[in-house]
């Protein structure tokens, strides 16, 4: 088995209904985990055996196990213990952890009332009856969990940030930024978070020898970046984005699109996007993709 497979991680996410399992699942997916929701405990072993055969194709697996499994959940503790003692077999050192999400009874009641949904164990009783029944059923699993997070004082964004901080590796970017060039004559990008305008610079389109080229070509890039104000724009815009990128990471905004436009999206915006991307790549926790939306359009 490859080194990547030997480092395979399995996280079993469980806990009280209303404590944030869906939020945690979404946050883990954003971090690249393969997440399976509402999995009966008895299906953990087949899932992980399949993942073991997949090798490094599924290096991180999260399985959400909870009382929605009904009678099947009663065997969850035994299934989890089996995985912790013998993940895939005698020779595979897979790391298996259990994350338990909890919150106070009062907070759980309030959350269920806000969404106007019954507790899965409520039956003909009250919300609190269902919560107390679930807490009793979960007690043994909670005591043997590796990680317990009390979400009583956390909103969904704070919980997602806590998961990102706890489960992201050193290679995981805090925010992935797409730096996009475009042409205003083709319309604004619908998904742009911020837009810069390069039309304050002279247009290489009016230079005969540069017209057939684009901003990826050295003569065009040198022409654009050599114009008064071009370098200042990159430096100022890049500096303005630094606290924004840091704030995005604090608020767990994991993706952003920054668009730079010129008239046709061929010369000026393309050249500036390359420089801005280089600046952003130097910021901590920022991964950068470059895209030229209208390059090649007439």
URJO-V245525 format. One record per residue. N is the residue number from 1. SS is DSSP state (@ for helix, = for strand, . for the rest). Layout:
N|SS + N|SS
//
This chain:
1|. + 2|. + 3|@ + 4|@ + 5|@ + 6|@ + 7|. + 8|. + 9|= + 10|= + 11|= + 12|= + 13|= + 14|= + 15|= + 16|. + 17|. + 18|. + 19|. + 20|. + 21|@ + 22|@ + 23|@ + 24|@ + 25|@ + 26|@ + 27|@ + 28|@ + 29|@ + 30|@ + 31|. + 32|. + 33|. + 34|= + 35|= + 36|= + 37|. + 38|. + 39|. + 40|. + 41|@ + 42|@ + 43|@ + 44|@ + 45|@ + 46|@ + 47|@ + 48|@ + 49|@ + 50|@ + 51|@ + 52|@ + 53|@ + 54|@ + 55|@ + 56|@ + 57|@ + 58|@ + 59|. + 60|= + 61|= + 62|= + 63|= + 64|= + 65|. + 66|. + 67|@ + 68|@ + 69|@ + 70|@ + 71|@ + 72|@ + 73|@ + 74|@ + 75|@ + 76|@ + 77|@ + 78|@ + 79|@ + 80|@ + 81|@ + 82|@ + 83|@ + 84|@ + 85|@ + 86|. + 87|. + 88|. + 89|. + 90|. + 91|. + 92|. + 93|. + 94|. + 95|= + 96|= + 97|= + 98|= + 99|= + 100|= + 101|= + 102|= + 103|. + 104|. + 105|@ + 106|@ + 107|@ + 108|@ + 109|@ + 110|@ + 111|@ + 112|@ + 113|@ + 114|@ + 115|@ + 116|. + 117|. + 118|. + 119|. + 120|. + 121|. + 122|. + 123|. + 124|. + 125|. + 126|. + 127|@ + 128|@ + 129|@ + 130|@ + 131|@ + 132|@ + 133|@ + 134|@ + 135|@ + 136|@ + 137|@ + 138|@ + 139|@ + 140|@ + 141|@ + 142|@ + 143|@ + 144|. + 145|. + 146|. + 147|= + 148|= + 149|= + 150|= + 151|. + 152|. + 153|. + 154|. + 155|. + 156|@ + 157|@ + 158|@ + 159|@ + 160|@ + 161|@ + 162|@ + 163|@ + 164|@ + 165|@ + 166|@ + 167|@ + 168|. + 169|. + 170|. + 171|. + 172|. + 173|. + 174|. + 175|= + 176|= + 177|= + 178|= + 179|= + 180|= + 181|= + 182|= + 183|= + 184|@ + 185|@ + 186|@ + 187|. + 188|. + 189|. + 190|. + 191|. + 192|. + 193|. + 194|= + 195|= + 196|= + 197|= + 198|. + 199|. + 200|. + 201|. + 202|. + 203|. + 204|@ + 205|@ + 206|@ + 207|. + 208|@ + 209|@ + 210|@ + 211|@ + 212|. + 213|. + 214|. + 215|. + 216|. + 217|. + 218|@ + 219|@ + 220|@ + 221|@ + 222|@ + 223|@ + 224|@ + 225|@ + 226|. + 227|. + 228|. + 229|. + 230|@ + 231|@ + 232|@ + 233|@ + 234|@ + 235|@ + 236|@ + 237|@ + 238|@ + 239|@ + 240|@ + 241|@ + 242|@ + 243|@ + 244|@ + 245|@ + 246|@ + 247|@ + 248|@ + 249|@ + 250|@ + 251|. + 252|. + 253|. + 254|. + 255|= + 256|= + 257|= + 258|= + 259|= + 260|= + 261|= + 262|= + 263|. + 264|. + 265|. + 266|. + 267|. + 268|@ + 269|@ + 270|@ + 271|@ + 272|@ + 273|@ + 274|@ + 275|@ + 276|@ + 277|@ + 278|@ + 279|@ + 280|@ + 281|@ + 282|. + 283|. + 284|. + 285|. + 286|= + 287|= + 288|= + 289|= + 290|= + 291|= + 292|= + 293|. + 294|. + 295|. + 296|. + 297|. + 298|.
//
